[in-house]
Amino acid sequence: MTLVLILTLMIVGSYGVIFLHRVAGPVFRFRQTLLRINRGELPNDIKIREGDFFHDMTQDINIILKRLRGEQEKLADLKRKLGDIQRTALPEDIRRKVDEMKAVLDSFSKI
C-alpha cells in the first residue's frame, strides 16, 4: 500500500513538474520580451517549444513585434528625411521646428 502511494506521488509530482514547465517557460519568455520592450529594445520573435501552452498568445505577441518593427522603420525614415531637410539652407524658425520634430521622433524611437 505504501509503495503504491509513493509511486502515485512520484507520478503526480513528475506530471506536475512537466505541466509547470509547459506553462512557466512561455510566461518567462513573454515577461523577458516585455521587459526588453520597456527598456527600448525591440527583441526577436518569441519561440516556444512544441508542447508548451500559449501558442496563440505567442503568435499574437509576434504579430505585435512585427508591427512595432515596421513602425520603427517608418520613424527612422521620417528622421532621415528631416535630416535631409535640415541640411538645406533653411530660415532659422523652420530649422528650429525641424529640430523639435526630430526630438519628438527621437522620443518615439525609444519604444
C-alpha angles and dihedrals in degrees: 000000000000091000091054090050092049092048091048091051091048092050093046091045092050092049089048092054092048091047091048092052091050089056102032096049096061093039089053091050092048091051093048091050093050092048091052091049089050089054090055097259125127106215129203120265117292116253122194133182120271094247095047124108125241100050090146092052090047090054091048093051091048090053089052091049090051090051091049090052089052092049090048090054091051091051091049090051092050090049090051091050092049089050089053091051091047092055091059121085103274133169113258096251092054091045089054091051091049089052089052091050091050090051090053091049090050090055090053092048089068093071 
